[in-house]
Amino acid sequence: MGTLKEMLSADRFAAEAGVELLEISPGYAKTRMKVTEKHLNAGGVCQGGALFTLADLAFAAVANSRGRLTLSLNTNITFLRAISEGYVYAEATETFNHGRVPFIEVRLVDEQQQLIAVLTSSGYRKSEELNIDELE
């Protein structure tokens, strides 16, 4: 057994992208990623998939913070501002805690708290409990 934070740290794709899980509590999580040259697309701004990965790990932390394996059902992301360097933070909040289908909103902001993107997602909570002792 371990913590949810340790379990999610094993997400190799997010780790390779540089995503860090900063905080988890029931119904809340915060992640961050430093945008570097490896994240930039041909237009010189952070690639949408990198921002999605940052938001997706925050979603996963919140969705699984209730102690049951939860997988995404549907996700929508709206990109509002481009970023080409510095840290981006993703704050995820469970806006509807349904036993089987939670709804989560993730807001991505830069270091000046300017809104970069908003992701909304619903998940499916399976009946199996996670093999964790605590969240962090």
N, C-alpha and C positions, 0 to 999 in steps of 0.2 A: 504494500500500500504506500501511498504517497499523497501529494497534494494535487489539486486540479492544476495549479500553476506549473508543477513539474510535468504533468501529463501533457499539457498544451505546449510546453517548451519542446516537446518531441516532434512538433509539426515541422518537418524538415523544410518544406517549401517556404513557410513564413520565416523560419530562422535564416535560410539562405538569402531572403529578401531584406534581412536586417530588422525584422519586426521584433519588438520587445514587449512583453506583457508586464505592465507596471503595477496593476492593482486589480483585485477581484473581490467582490462582496456579493451577497445574494441580490441578483437583479441589476448589477452594475459592474463595468470593467473599463479599464483604460489601457491602451497600447500606444506605442510610438514607433516611428521609423525615421531615420535620418536619410533624407533624399541626397543621393550622391550621383555621380556620372553614370553609374551602372543602372540607375532607375529612369534615365531620360530616354524619351522616344526620339524619333527623327526630327520632330519639331522643337526639340530642346527643352521640353517640359516633362515632368514626372509622368510616366506611363500609367494609364488608367488601371491596368492589371495590378500594378504595385500598390496603388491606393486601395483597390478592392481587397487585396491580400491583407493589408493593414486593418481594414474595417472588418473583414471576415474573421480574423483571429479575435477581435474584440467581441463580435457576435458569438463566436464559439464559447468564449469565457462566460458571457452572460447566460447563454442558453443552457450551459451545463452547470451553472452555479447552483442549481436546485438539486444536484446530486444524481440526476438521471441522464443517460446518454441522449443527447438531442442533436438532430441533424437538420440542416437547412432544407426547407420546402420551396421557398420562393424568395428571391432577392431582387431589389431594385436599387440602383445607385444613380444619383444625379450629381454630375461634376459642375461646380459653380465657379471655381477660380483655379487657374493654373499655378503650379509651384515648380521651381527648378532647383532649389537648394534649401537646406535647413531641416528642422524637425517638423514632422506632421504628427499630430496626436489624434487618436480615435477614442471617443467616449461613447460607450454603449449603455443603453438603459432599456430594461424590459418594461415596455409601456403597457403590456397586458400579460398577466401571468395566468395562463390557462394550463390546466393539468396536462393536456396533450399538445396544444398548439399555441406556444407563446409568440408574442409579437415584440420585436426589438427594433429600436432606432439607434443608429450610430452616426454621430456627427464628427467630421474630420475638420480640424482647425490647424493653422500654422502657429508659430511661436508668438505671434501678436494676437492670437485668438480670432483671426479672420477665418470665416467659414470657407472651406475648400470643397467639401462634398457632404452629401447626406445619403446614407444607406438605410433602407428599411427591409426587414426580413421576418418571415415567419418560419418557425421550426416545427419539427415533430419530435415529441418526447417519447422515447421508447420506454417499455416497462422495466428494462434492466437498469439496476443501480450502478453507478460508477464505483470502481474500486479505489476510492480515495478516503483519506482520513479527514482532510480539511481543504479549504479553498487555497490558502497561501501557505 
